[in-house]
Amino acid sequence: MGLQMALTGVFRASGNMIVTMVLALISQWVFQFPIAYILSKHTSLGINGLWWAFPISNVLIALITMAWYVKGDWKNKKLTEEEKLVGQVSEEILVEEGVR
């Protein structure tokens, strides 16, 4: 669980908040709730099946998070438009120095 939290922090810091949101939704709605229902209603675990759903869904989402991290698509996100930013900073410097 710690590794999954660290990697989702990497995604957020790189500007990929949608990835983090999708992983959280998948964790809850696709894994945790259905597993809890199946284990509690359709196995002999009963109420204990609810509690087993937490670690099972955490392990599954951690594996998916690691796979997404290793894939490396999250590195391609651009947080700023550098050319536009350089032009704005250059213009501000010229104005401050009284050239324009």
C-alpha positions in Angstrom: 0.0 0.0 0.0 2.9 2.4 0.7 4.4 1.8 -2.7 1.0 2.5 -4.3 0.6 5.7 -2.4 4.1 6.8 -3.3 3.5 6.1 -7.0 0.2 8.0 -7.1 2.1 10.9 -5.5 4.5 10.7 -8.4 1.6 10.9 -10.8 0.1 13.9 -9.0 3.4 15.7 -8.9 4.0 15.1 -12.6 0.6 16.7 -13.4 -1.3 13.5 -14.1 -4.2 14.0 -11.6 -6.6 12.2 -13.9 -4.5 9.0 -13.7 -4.6 9.2 -9.9 -8.4 9.7 -9.9 -9.0 6.8 -12.3 -6.8 4.5 -10.1 -8.8 5.5 -7.0 -12.1 4.9 -8.8 -11.0 1.6 -10.1 -9.8 0.6 -6.7 -13.1 1.3 -5.1 -15.8 0.6 -7.7 -14.2 -2.1 -9.8 -12.3 -4.0 -7.1 -13.2 -3.3 -3.5 -17.0 -3.2 -3.6 -17.5 -6.2 -5.9 -14.9 -8.3 -4.1 -16.5 -7.4 -0.7 -19.9 -8.4 -2.0 -18.8 -11.6 -3.6 -16.7 -12.7 -0.5 -19.4 -11.8 2.0 -22.5 -13.2 0.1 -21.1 -16.0 -2.0 -18.4 -17.6 0.2 -18.3 -19.1 3.7 -16.4 -16.0 4.9 -19.6 -14.1 5.6 -18.9 -10.7 7.3 -15.1 -11.4 7.2 -15.3 -11.2 3.5 -15.8 -7.5 3.8 -12.5 -7.1 5.6 -10.7 -9.4 3.1 -11.8 -7.1 0.3 -9.5 -4.3 1.6 -6.1 -6.0 1.3 -7.1 -7.8 -1.9 -8.1 -4.6 -3.7 -5.0 -2.8 -2.3 -2.7 -5.4 -3.8 -4.5 -5.4 -7.1 -4.5 -1.6 -7.5 -0.8 -1.5 -6.4 0.1 -3.9 -9.2 -1.9 -1.8 -11.7 -0.2 1.4 -10.4 3.3 -0.2 -10.7 2.5 -1.3 -14.2 1.3 2.2 -15.2 4.5 3.6 -13.6 6.8 1.2 -15.4 5.0 1.9 -18.7 6.2 5.5 -18.4 3.4 7.4 -20.2 3.1 9.7 -17.2 6.5 11.2 -18.0 5.2 12.8 -21.2 2.9 15.3 -19.5 3.9 18.9 -19.9 3.2 21.2 -17.0 4.1 24.4 -18.7 4.4 25.7 -22.3 8.1 26.6 -22.2 8.3 28.7 -25.3 5.3 30.9 -24.3 6.7 31.2 -20.8 10.1 32.2 -22.0 8.6 34.9 -24.2 6.5 36.3 -21.3 9.5 36.3 -18.9 11.7 38.0 -21.5 9.1 40.7 -22.1 8.7 41.3 -18.4 12.5 41.7 -18.0 12.6 44.2 -20.8 9.8 46.2 -19.3 11.3 46.2 -15.9 14.7 47.4 -17.2 13.0 50.2 -19.1 14.0 49.0 -22.6 10.4 48.9 -23.6 
